[in-house]
Amino acid sequence: MKITVIGTGYVGLVSGACLADLGNDVVCLDIDWRKIQLLNNGVVPIHEPGLHEVIKRNVASGRLSFTTDVAASVAHGLVQMIAVGTPSDEDGSADLRYVLDAARNVGKHLNEYKVIVNKSTVPVGTADSVKAVIADELSQRADHDLKFSVVSNPEFLKEGAAIDDFNRPDRIVIGADDERAIQILRDMYAPFQRNHDRLMVMDVKSAELTKYAANAMLATRISFMNELANLADKLGADIEQVRKGIGSDQRIGYHFLYSGCGYGGSCFPKDVRALKQTATALGMPLKILQAVEDVNHAQKSVLLDKITQRFGHDLTGKNFALWGLAFKPGTDDMREATSRVVLEGLWARGAGVTVYDPVAMPETQRIYGDRPDLRYAQSPHEALNDADALVIVTEWKAFKSPDFKKISAHLKQPIIFDGRNLFEPAAMQALGLEYFGIGRGLLTER
């Protein structure tokens, strides 16, 4: 099948590369010629495990190509998949300018029947807006009677595991009311159907809402556990024991029950805001999601609070080692990452910070550049040199089994602030380390 993917960001690149890997003829379009030039030179502008290899072999096979030619890309694909960004607008709503620009270009260059697929995360009603924009463009043409369909096909990709998520989906949601379009998408996704039926066909608005509802539910679980973790600290309870106790209930389960120092990234914060704004515009504010957002905002400062409780509010002359800069493992994405709150909070209190992250160091340098209170280490242990304490923000695998003797030897004081509860408090105490986790109970601290 010939497919055009509009947008070479995270969703577009992963979707285009994986669809090509299934044997489809895929063209990825972007108006950013610099990004297309990088891709055509074999440079993948985002970090996602396995993506470079998938792109490389499909470009070599001729099944995947990259272009800035809008007319040629519209002519190419029976399926026109819109996978552009929908950043938060000033009021928290999703900014649809890139989605509607993409739709406008399809309308200008439409040459035969096409299925326009909204892959981007968009508010309920966006399919109607896309349809209206394309129809408006067609109305100005002599061949205004050309047919097209608009469907919703939200993505459910996790950064750091996107290739596996695309190739082994829990479900494939199709929002459509056009049998011809539904059949075309059934054909496109047929390779995923051999084991069992993963396709869920529903009305367009329900499909659009499903994506927001999924991310809002996951964000809610995280904030709920973080609020309980803060209570556990006050009570002297251990949130990890609580997590196991409630996760064993099949109605609850273990997924997304880990407490920590807050969620970030490009999806949860943006999608919670957009869903809240949609509801507010309809006169029914979502009180639970407002609380989810408030809790998460406060949680990003919990590590700072623990540091100042231990060292005082004036941190002038102190230096901290910080492990983990990306908002989660497996990515270099620092959008709304807790590390940024911690860094800026430490700097505001006069401290210096030496940072290490396996992949997000270039992104950190792009954001903050070179400054006297920020040093970049080449290894986790190098970051510990001359540091008053270690602060862990991202749960990279490389941080989970460190040499604790080296940590104690390199730090001025054997103190760890663990924002992801990687270690057991009792084990840390036995090693002579002063350990501050999230919700591990005050009694675990020396």
PAVO-137541 format. One line per field, with one value per residue (C-alpha): x, y, z negated; residue in three letters; residue number from 1. Coordinates in nm, 4 decimals. Layout:
residues N
xx <- (X, ...) $
yy <- (Y, ...) $
zz <- (Z, ...) $
rest <- (ALA, ...) $
nr <- (NUM, ...) $
This chain:
residues 446
xx <- (0.0000, 0.1188, 0.1172, 0.2141, 0.3046, 0.2839, 0.5275, 0.8615, 0.8427, 0.8293, 0.4966, 0.5495, 0.8958, 0.8060, 0.4796, 0.6332, 0.9343, 0.7275, 0.4694, 0.7520, 0.8976, 0.5721, 0.6292, 0.4373, 0.5685, 0.5963, 0.6831, 0.7408, 0.6759, 0.8011, 0.8229, 1.1396, 1.4026, 1.6830, 1.5155, 1.4555, 1.8176, 1.9343, 1.7081, 1.8222, 2.1802, 2.1034, 2.0772, 1.7753, 1.6944, 1.5308, 1.6490, 1.4320, 1.5820, 1.5815, 1.4441, 1.7686, 1.8030, 1.4425, 1.4816, 1.8171, 1.7012, 1.3783, 1.5498, 1.7987, 1.5124, 1.3418, 1.0262, 1.0882, 1.1768, 1.1702, 1.0641, 0.9556, 0.7505, 0.3899, 0.2252, 0.4254, 0.3548, -0.0205, -0.0161, 0.1749, -0.0355, -0.3825, -0.3544, -0.2502, -0.1504, -0.1319, 0.1258, 0.2244, 0.2629, -0.0275, 0.1489, -0.0363, -0.1779, -0.1682, -0.4980, -0.3896, -0.5901, -0.4249, -0.2877, -0.4262, -0.2565, -0.0178, -0.2950, -0.5155, -0.2228, -0.1585, -0.5255, -0.5210, -0.2256, -0.4029, -0.7076, -0.4980, -0.3250, -0.5867, -0.5830, -0.7988, -0.9775, -0.7714, -0.8153, -0.6926, -0.5923, -0.5603, -0.2698, -0.1867, -0.3414, -0.6292, -0.9384, -1.2814, -1.4251, -1.0942, -1.1930, -1.4874, -1.2498, -1.0088, -1.2970, -1.4221, -1.0769, -1.0252, -1.3761, -1.3144, -0.9965, -1.1736, -1.4615, -1.2191, -1.1135, -1.2709, -1.2584, -1.4360, -1.6249, -1.3190, -1.3970, -1.2071, -1.2602, -1.1329, -1.0778, -0.9274, -0.6501, -0.4853, -0.1373, -0.0511, 0.3285, 0.5530, 0.8787, 1.1615, 0.9446, 0.7714, 0.8896, 0.7628, 0.4384, 0.3727, 0.4541, 0.2703, -0.0254, -0.2736, -0.5422, -0.5786, -0.8508, -1.0247, -1.2812, -1.4768, -1.8248, -1.7158, -1.6992, -1.4582, -1.2111, -1.2533, -1.1701, -0.8583, -0.7331, -0.8222, -0.6005, -0.3194, -0.3278, -0.3913, -0.0380, -0.1238, -0.4448, -0.3111, -0.2865, -0.6145, -0.8370, -0.6870, -0.8941, -1.1589, -1.3891, -1.5977, -1.7385, -1.4866, -1.5513, -1.5220, -1.1866, -1.0614, -1.1655, -1.0151, -0.6584, -0.7061, -0.8923, -0.6097, -0.3358, -0.5481, -0.6137, -0.2427, -0.1512, -0.4177, -0.2686, 0.0755, -0.0447, -0.2595, 0.0410, 0.2604, 0.0110, -0.0068, 0.3746, 0.3948, 0.1471, 0.3501, 0.6558, 0.4654, 0.3241, 0.6477, 0.4981, 0.6661, 0.4843, 0.6585, 0.4910, 0.1618, 0.2070, 0.2512, -0.0445, -0.2878, -0.1344, -0.2065, -0.5758, -0.6612, -0.9027, -0.6083, -0.2978, 0.0663, 0.1061, 0.1678, 0.1597, 0.5193, 0.5628, 0.8374, 0.9208, 0.6532, 0.5709, 0.6818, 0.7318, 0.5308, 0.2094, 0.0729, 0.1105, -0.0153, -0.3038, -0.4280, -0.4311, -0.6096, -0.8793, -0.9346, -0.9672, -1.2144, -1.4348, -1.4035, -1.5127, -1.8283, -1.8960, -1.8012, -1.4505, -1.2837, -1.2015, -1.0107, -0.7785, -0.7183, -0.6047, -0.3872, -0.2129, -0.1736, -0.0249, 0.2188, 0.3304, 0.4034, 0.5686, 0.8427, 0.9668, 0.9659, 1.3346, 1.4201, 1.2178, 1.4078, 1.7407, 1.6636, 1.5314, 1.8648, 2.1038, 1.9047, 1.7598, 2.0913, 2.2944, 2.5713, 2.8986, 2.7263, 2.7612, 2.5236, 2.5619, 2.2473, 2.1840, 1.9171, 1.7988, 1.5410, 1.1834, 1.2006, 1.4504, 1.4956, 1.4653, 1.6490, 1.3209, 1.3402, 1.0066, 0.8550, 1.1151, 1.1537, 1.5285, 1.4691, 1.2798, 1.5535, 1.8368, 1.6786, 1.5801, 1.9331, 2.0834, 1.8371, 1.9610, 2.3245, 2.4292, 2.6329, 2.5296, 2.7273, 2.4986, 2.5065, 2.2523, 2.3216, 2.1564, 2.0117, 2.3360, 2.3248, 1.9630, 2.0620, 2.3387, 2.0965, 1.8576, 2.1040, 2.4306, 2.7522, 2.7153, 2.9493, 2.7090, 2.6546, 2.9121, 2.8753, 3.0238, 3.1266, 3.0120, 2.7850, 3.0808, 3.2593, 2.9533, 3.0055, 3.3452, 3.3379, 2.9588, 2.7834, 2.5100, 2.3722, 2.0293, 1.8610, 1.5875, 1.5551, 1.5429, 1.7917, 1.8943, 2.2580, 2.1694, 1.9900, 2.2912, 2.5739, 2.8910, 2.7803, 3.1342, 3.2411, 2.9455, 3.0453, 3.4107, 3.3488, 3.0828, 3.1808, 2.8978, 2.7324, 2.3862, 2.1428, 1.8180, 1.6374, 1.3489, 1.2597, 1.2924, 1.5585, 1.7064, 1.5884, 1.6209, 1.7311, 2.0088, 2.1269, 2.1375, 2.3379, 2.5930, 2.6182, 2.4370, 2.1921, 1.8998, 1.5962, 1.3393, 0.9857, 0.7322, 0.9712, 0.8924, 1.0790, 1.2089, 1.4269, 1.6309, 1.9232) $
yy <- (0.0000, 0.3525, 0.5672, 0.9278, 1.0340, 1.4085, 1.5166, 1.3609, 1.4127, 1.1337, 0.9794, 1.0369, 0.8834, 0.5779, 0.5198, 0.5734, 0.3520, 0.0691, 0.0781, 0.0593, -0.2338, -0.4205, -0.3854, -0.0652, 0.2107, 0.5073, 0.8698, 1.0944, 1.4628, 1.7574, 2.1263, 2.1564, 2.1017, 2.0808, 1.7815, 1.6136, 1.6767, 1.5085, 1.2094, 1.1749, 1.1781, 0.8926, 1.1061, 1.0384, 1.3610, 1.1882, 0.9157, 0.6062, 0.2591, 0.0604, 0.3402, 0.4160, 0.0524, 0.0327, 0.3542, 0.2485, -0.0869, 0.0502, 0.3424, 0.0916, -0.1271, 0.1703, 0.1379, 0.4575, 0.8052, 1.1617, 1.4750, 1.8381, 1.8140, 1.8556, 1.7923, 1.4741, 1.3413, 1.3963, 1.2278, 0.9311, 0.7911, 0.6407, 0.6962, 1.0446, 1.0125, 1.3439, 1.3098, 1.6683, 1.8311, 1.9658, 2.1773, 2.3436, 2.6850, 2.9664, 2.8559, 2.4893, 2.3801, 2.1885, 2.4139, 2.2701, 2.5032, 2.2341, 1.9757, 2.2163, 2.3346, 1.9717, 1.9231, 2.2395, 2.1110, 1.7799, 1.9702, 2.1840, 1.8877, 1.6108, 1.4166, 1.1114, 0.9438, 0.9527, 0.8469, 1.1245, 0.9761, 1.1922, 1.0239, 1.3334, 1.3676, 1.6056, 1.7280, 1.5853, 1.7437, 1.7815, 1.5322, 1.7591, 2.0577, 1.8679, 1.7612, 2.1208, 2.2584, 2.0033, 2.0606, 2.4356, 2.3922, 2.1611, 2.4064, 2.6483, 2.3942, 2.2831, 1.9203, 1.9984, 1.6690, 1.4587, 1.2215, 1.1718, 1.0319, 1.1566, 0.9082, 0.9117, 0.6636, 0.7755, 0.6513, 0.4770, 0.4822, 0.5050, 0.6897, 0.4438, 0.1487, 0.2888, 0.0326, -0.2552, -0.0688, -0.0121, -0.3702, -0.5332, -0.3037, -0.3717, -0.2244, -0.0327, 0.2293, 0.3418, 0.6187, 0.6292, 0.6209, 0.5336, 0.1630, 0.2213, 0.3984, 0.1375, -0.1422, 0.0390, 0.0738, -0.2887, -0.3801, -0.1547, -0.3044, -0.6652, -0.7802, -0.7079, -0.9108, -1.2632, -1.3607, -1.2021, -0.9094, -0.5890, -0.3488, -0.1478, 0.0463, 0.3227, 0.6616, 0.9384, 1.1463, 0.8452, 0.7572, 1.1114, 1.1064, 0.7602, 0.8891, 1.1713, 0.9449, 0.6879, 0.9397, 1.1157, 0.7855, 0.6973, 1.0450, 1.0105, 0.6849, 0.8452, 1.1537, 0.9409, 0.7303, 1.0362, 1.1952, 0.8734, 0.8588, 1.2029, 1.0903, 0.7725, 0.9874, 1.1687, 0.8473, 0.6523, 0.3998, 0.2566, 0.3338, 0.0411, -0.2017, -0.0200, -0.0429, -0.4188, -0.4507, -0.2691, -0.3804, -0.7438, -0.6594, -0.7548, -0.4632, -0.2264, -0.4021, -0.2996, -0.0782, 0.2945, 0.2651, 0.3694, 0.6848, 0.9285, 1.2894, 1.3652, 1.2879, 1.4931, 1.4529, 1.5594, 1.3651, 1.3474, 1.7176, 1.8422, 1.5983, 1.6532, 2.0288, 1.9882, 1.7605, 2.0003, 2.2910, 2.1025, 2.0328, 2.3867, 2.5295, 2.3167, 2.4487, 2.1312, 2.1589, 1.8269, 1.8535, 1.5272, 1.6206, 1.9613, 1.7824, 1.5450, 1.8425, 2.0276, 1.7219, 1.6641, 2.0269, 2.0099, 1.6669, 1.8017, 2.0054, 1.7189, 1.6423, 2.0091, 2.0117, 1.7073, 1.8656, 2.1932, 2.0120, 1.8335, 2.1154, 2.4348, 2.6818, 2.8546, 2.6079, 2.8478, 2.6590, 2.3209, 2.0970, 1.8143, 1.5193, 1.4643, 1.1340, 1.1463, 1.4400, 1.2924, 1.2765, 0.8958, 0.6254, 0.5395, 0.8935, 1.2250, 1.4160, 1.6814, 1.8482, 1.9218, 1.6934, 1.7016, 1.7420, 2.0962, 2.1899, 2.0380, 2.2029, 2.5461, 2.5149, 2.4218, 2.7050, 2.9536, 2.8516, 2.9026, 2.5407, 2.3977, 2.0763, 1.8124, 1.6104, 1.2784, 1.1124, 0.8324, 1.0159, 1.3543, 1.5500, 1.7193, 1.8202, 1.9632, 2.1635, 2.2877, 2.4108, 2.5494, 2.5884, 2.6442, 2.8093, 2.8145, 2.6289, 2.3407, 2.0756, 1.7767, 1.4440, 1.1634, 0.8880, 0.8467, 0.8167, 1.1189, 1.3247, 1.2311, 1.3985, 1.6878, 1.6517, 1.6957, 1.4467, 1.2404, 1.3229, 1.0606, 1.1892, 0.9331, 0.5559, 0.4500, 0.0826, 0.1887, 0.3542, 0.0581, -0.1455, 0.1023, 0.0461, 0.1914, 0.1821, 0.4106, 0.6384, 0.6726, 0.7220, 0.9956, 1.1970, 1.4467, 1.3005, 0.9610, 1.1030, 0.9948, 1.1658, 0.9049, 1.0463, 0.7062, 0.4704, 0.2593, 0.1269, -0.0310, 0.2010, -0.0789, -0.1824, 0.1778, 0.2149, -0.1054, 0.0423, 0.3613, 0.5756, 0.8460, 0.7750, 0.9869, 0.8181, 0.9166, 0.7846, 0.5394, 0.6733, 0.9139, 0.6225, 0.5134, 0.8326, 0.8732) $
zz <- (0.0000, 0.0759, -0.2377, -0.3013, -0.6542, -0.7104, -0.9793, -1.0753, -1.4492, -1.7010, -1.5930, -1.2218, -1.2043, -1.4104, -1.2228, -0.8794, -0.9474, -1.0978, -0.8176, -0.5627, -0.7567, -0.6863, -0.3116, -0.2411, -0.0145, -0.2532, -0.1875, -0.4889, -0.4294, -0.6321, -0.5441, -0.7538, -0.4841, -0.7413, -0.9073, -0.5711, -0.4724, -0.7952, -0.7351, -0.3753, -0.5045, -0.7443, -1.0586, -1.2834, -1.4756, -1.7742, -2.0107, -2.0081, -2.0566, -1.7324, -1.5138, -1.3309, -1.2241, -1.0988, -0.8987, -0.7556, -0.6195, -0.4718, -0.3025, -0.1585, -0.0335, 0.1318, -0.0791, -0.2809, -0.1571, -0.2852, -0.1016, -0.1289, 0.1928, 0.0792, 0.4176, 0.4789, 0.1304, 0.1661, 0.5059, 0.3602, 0.0802, 0.0811, -0.2936, -0.4044, -0.7696, -0.9574, -1.2365, -1.3086, -1.6490, -1.8546, -2.1198, -2.4050, -2.3263, -2.5836, -2.7391, -2.7561, -2.4534, -2.1694, -1.8960, -1.5717, -1.3247, -1.1952, -1.1614, -0.9677, -0.7517, -0.6608, -0.5756, -0.3660, -0.1644, -0.1040, 0.0196, 0.2546, 0.4173, 0.3938, 0.7212, 0.6443, 0.3538, 0.0333, -0.3266, -0.5551, -0.8911, -1.2004, -1.3840, -1.5866, -1.9315, -1.8670, -2.0541, -1.9884, -1.6746, -1.4902, -1.2192, -1.1353, -1.1135, -0.8888, -0.6655, -0.6420, -0.5539, -0.2764, -0.1418, -0.1389, 0.0640, 0.3077, 0.3498, 0.5137, 0.7750, 1.1009, 0.9893, 0.6619, 0.6702, 0.5738, 0.2873, -0.0392, -0.3872, -0.7232, -1.0052, -1.3532, -1.4344, -1.7607, -1.8516, -2.1787, -2.1637, -2.4690, -2.4234, -2.4686, -2.3587, -2.0516, -1.7954, -2.0078, -2.0856, -1.7141, -1.6158, -1.9088, -1.9794, -2.2583, -2.0362, -1.7107, -1.7407, -1.4220, -1.4352, -1.1097, -0.9592, -0.6044, -0.5173, -0.2300, -0.4577, -0.7313, -0.4868, -0.3642, -0.7229, -0.7917, -0.4974, -0.6203, -0.9693, -0.8562, -0.9551, -1.3195, -1.3074, -1.2523, -1.6211, -1.7287, -1.6351, -1.7714, -1.5616, -1.7438, -1.5129, -1.6679, -1.5831, -1.5162, -1.8283, -2.0578, -1.8982, -1.9474, -2.3130, -2.3717, -2.3315, -2.5827, -2.8244, -2.8192, -2.8961, -3.1576, -3.3359, -3.3443, -3.4683, -3.7375, -3.8657, -3.8876, -4.0761, -4.3070, -4.4056, -4.4456, -4.6815, -4.8841, -4.8853, -5.0421, -5.3074, -5.3651, -5.4377, -5.7109, -5.8564, -5.8468, -5.6045, -5.2926, -4.9677, -4.7945, -5.0327, -4.9803, -4.6010, -4.6196, -4.8532, -4.6269, -4.2959, -4.3803, -4.3504, -3.9916, -3.9701, -4.0236, -3.8868, -3.9146, -3.6074, -3.6577, -4.0364, -4.0965, -4.3002, -4.2127, -4.1450, -3.8870, -3.5239, -3.2246, -2.8512, -2.5516, -2.6136, -2.9682, -3.0626, -2.7263, -2.6970, -3.0526, -2.9865, -2.6530, -2.7954, -3.0854, -2.8430, -2.6247, -2.9263, -3.0627, -2.7279, -2.7601, -3.1104, -3.2993, -3.4487, -3.5249, -3.8947, -3.9183, -3.6325, -3.7857, -4.1018, -3.8942, -3.7366, -4.0682, -4.2395, -3.9550, -3.9551, -4.3276, -4.3013, -4.0772, -4.3742, -4.6268, -4.5728, -4.6225, -4.9443, -5.0741, -4.9816, -5.1574, -5.4630, -5.4839, -5.3844, -5.4427, -5.1933, -5.1186, -4.9135, -4.8203, -4.7873, -4.7620, -4.4598, -4.3688, -4.1348, -3.9276, -3.7514, -3.4811, -3.2717, -3.0319, -3.1581, -3.1381, -3.0338, -2.6673, -2.5335, -2.5201, -2.5613, -2.8344, -2.7743, -3.1168, -3.2763, -3.6545, -3.6067, -3.4823, -3.7981, -4.0144, -3.8210, -3.8203, -4.1869, -4.2921, -4.0888, -4.2379, -4.5841, -4.4893, -4.4250, -4.1419, -3.9651, -3.7777, -3.5516, -3.3711, -3.1408, -2.8896, -2.5963, -2.7036, -2.7580, -2.4125, -2.4752, -2.8140, -2.6505, -2.3860, -2.6581, -2.9121, -2.7211, -2.9148, -3.2537, -3.5551, -3.7852, -3.5401, -3.4605, -3.2282, -3.3411, -3.1069, -3.3432, -3.6470, -3.8837, -3.7390, -3.8314, -4.1976, -4.2281, -4.4771, -4.5213, -4.8553, -4.7590, -4.4719, -4.3269, -4.1033, -3.8736, -3.5890, -3.6388, -3.3698, -3.3978, -3.4349, -3.7670, -3.9241, -4.0412, -4.1033, -4.3041, -4.6373, -4.7743, -4.4896, -4.5569, -4.9218, -4.8329, -4.5751, -4.7596, -5.0275, -5.2335, -5.1660, -5.0879, -4.8137, -4.7172, -4.5076, -4.3047, -4.1567, -4.4569, -4.2876, -4.6117, -4.9348, -5.2364, -5.4726, -5.2343, -5.2061, -5.5833, -5.6128, -5.3699, -5.5758, -5.3204, -5.4202, -5.1913, -5.1021, -4.8784, -4.7813, -5.0292, -5.1916, -5.5396, -5.7664, -5.9706, -5.6760, -5.6913, -5.9314) $
rest <- (MET, LYS, ILE, THR, VAL, ILE, GLY, THR, GLY, TYR, VAL, GLY, LEU, VAL, SER, GLY, ALA, CYS, LEU, ALA, ASP, LEU, GLY, ASN, ASP, VAL, VAL, CYS, LEU, ASP, ILE, ASP, TRP, ARG, LYS, ILE, GLN, LEU, LEU, ASN, ASN, GLY, VAL, VAL, PRO, ILE, HIS, GLU, PRO, GLY, LEU, HIS, GLU, VAL, ILE, LYS, ARG, ASN, VAL, ALA, SER, GLY, ARG, LEU, SER, PHE, THR, THR, ASP, VAL, ALA, ALA, SER, VAL, ALA, HIS, GLY, LEU, VAL, GLN, MET, ILE, ALA, VAL, GLY, THR, PRO, SER, ASP, GLU, ASP, GLY, SER, ALA, ASP, LEU, ARG, TYR, VAL, LEU, ASP, ALA, ALA, ARG, ASN, VAL, GLY, LYS, HIS, LEU, ASN, GLU, TYR, LYS, VAL, ILE, VAL, ASN, LYS, SER, THR, VAL, PRO, VAL, GLY, THR, ALA, ASP, SER, VAL, LYS, ALA, VAL, ILE, ALA, ASP, GLU, LEU, SER, GLN, ARG, ALA, ASP, HIS, ASP, LEU, LYS, PHE, SER, VAL, VAL, SER, ASN, PRO, GLU, PHE, LEU, LYS, GLU, GLY, ALA, ALA, ILE, ASP, ASP, PHE, ASN, ARG, PRO, ASP, ARG, ILE, VAL, ILE, GLY, ALA, ASP, ASP, GLU, ARG, ALA, ILE, GLN, ILE, LEU, ARG, ASP, MET, TYR, ALA, PRO, PHE, GLN, ARG, ASN, HIS, ASP, ARG, LEU, MET, VAL, MET, ASP, VAL, LYS, SER, ALA, GLU, LEU, THR, LYS, TYR, ALA, ALA, ASN, ALA, MET, LEU, ALA, THR, ARG, ILE, SER, PHE, MET, ASN, GLU, LEU, ALA, ASN, LEU, ALA, ASP, LYS, LEU, GLY, ALA, ASP, ILE, GLU, GLN, VAL, ARG, LYS, GLY, ILE, GLY, SER, ASP, GLN, ARG, ILE, GLY, TYR, HIS, PHE, LEU, TYR, SER, GLY, CYS, GLY, TYR, GLY, GLY, SER, CYS, PHE, PRO, LYS, ASP, VAL, ARG, ALA, LEU, LYS, GLN, THR, ALA, THR, ALA, LEU, GLY, MET, PRO, LEU, LYS, ILE, LEU, GLN, ALA, VAL, GLU, ASP, VAL, ASN, HIS, ALA, GLN, LYS, SER, VAL, LEU, LEU, ASP, LYS, ILE, THR, GLN, ARG, PHE, GLY, HIS, ASP, LEU, THR, GLY, LYS, ASN, PHE, ALA, LEU, TRP, GLY, LEU, ALA, PHE, LYS, PRO, GLY, THR, ASP, ASP, MET, ARG, GLU, ALA, THR, SER, ARG, VAL, VAL, LEU, GLU, GLY, LEU, TRP, ALA, ARG, GLY, ALA, GLY, VAL, THR, VAL, TYR, ASP, PRO, VAL, ALA, MET, PRO, GLU, THR, GLN, ARG, ILE, TYR, GLY, ASP, ARG, PRO, ASP, LEU, ARG, TYR, ALA, GLN, SER, PRO, HIS, GLU, ALA, LEU, ASN, ASP, ALA, ASP, ALA, LEU, VAL, ILE, VAL, THR, GLU, TRP, LYS, ALA, PHE, LYS, SER, PRO, ASP, PHE, LYS, LYS, ILE, SER, ALA, HIS, LEU, LYS, GLN, PRO, ILE, ILE, PHE, ASP, GLY, ARG, ASN, LEU, PHE, GLU, PRO, ALA, ALA, MET, GLN, ALA, LEU, GLY, LEU, GLU, TYR, PHE, GLY, ILE, GLY, ARG, GLY, LEU, LEU, THR, GLU, ARG) $
nr <- (1, 2, 3, 4, 5, 6, 7, 8, 9, 10, 11, 12, 13, 14, 15, 16, 17, 18, 19, 20, 21, 22, 23, 24, 25, 26, 27, 28, 29, 30, 31, 32, 33, 34, 35, 36, 37, 38, 39, 40, 41, 42, 43, 44, 45, 46, 47, 48, 49, 50, 51, 52, 53, 54, 55, 56, 57, 58, 59, 60, 61, 62, 63, 64, 65, 66, 67, 68, 69, 70, 71, 72, 73, 74, 75, 76, 77, 78, 79, 80, 81, 82, 83, 84, 85, 86, 87, 88, 89, 90, 91, 92, 93, 94, 95, 96, 97, 98, 99, 100, 101, 102, 103, 104, 105, 106, 107, 108, 109, 110, 111, 112, 113, 114, 115, 116, 117, 118, 119, 120, 121, 122, 123, 124, 125, 126, 127, 128, 129, 130, 131, 132, 133, 134, 135, 136, 137, 138, 139, 140, 141, 142, 143, 144, 145, 146, 147, 148, 149, 150, 151, 152, 153, 154, 155, 156, 157, 158, 159, 160, 161, 162, 163, 164, 165, 166, 167, 168, 169, 170, 171, 172, 173, 174, 175, 176, 177, 178, 179, 180, 181, 182, 183, 184, 185, 186, 187, 188, 189, 190, 191, 192, 193, 194, 195, 196, 197, 198, 199, 200, 201, 202, 203, 204, 205, 206, 207, 208, 209, 210, 211, 212, 213, 214, 215, 216, 217, 218, 219, 220, 221, 222, 223, 224, 225, 226, 227, 228, 229, 230, 231, 232, 233, 234, 235, 236, 237, 238, 239, 240, 241, 242, 243, 244, 245, 246, 247, 248, 249, 250, 251, 252, 253, 254, 255, 256, 257, 258, 259, 260, 261, 262, 263, 264, 265, 266, 267, 268, 269, 270, 271, 272, 273, 274, 275, 276, 277, 278, 279, 280, 281, 282, 283, 284, 285, 286, 287, 288, 289, 290, 291, 292, 293, 294, 295, 296, 297, 298, 299, 300, 301, 302, 303, 304, 305, 306, 307, 308, 309, 310, 311, 312, 313, 314, 315, 316, 317, 318, 319, 320, 321, 322, 323, 324, 325, 326, 327, 328, 329, 330, 331, 332, 333, 334, 335, 336, 337, 338, 339, 340, 341, 342, 343, 344, 345, 346, 347, 348, 349, 350, 351, 352, 353, 354, 355, 356, 357, 358, 359, 360, 361, 362, 363, 364, 365, 366, 367, 368, 369, 370, 371, 372, 373, 374, 375, 376, 377, 378, 379, 380, 381, 382, 383, 384, 385, 386, 387, 388, 389, 390, 391, 392, 393, 394, 395, 396, 397, 398, 399, 400, 401, 402, 403, 404, 405, 406, 407, 408, 409, 410, 411, 412, 413, 414, 415, 416, 417, 418, 419, 420, 421, 422, 423, 424, 425, 426, 427, 428, 429, 430, 431, 432, 433, 434, 435, 436, 437, 438, 439, 440, 441, 442, 443, 444, 445, 446) $
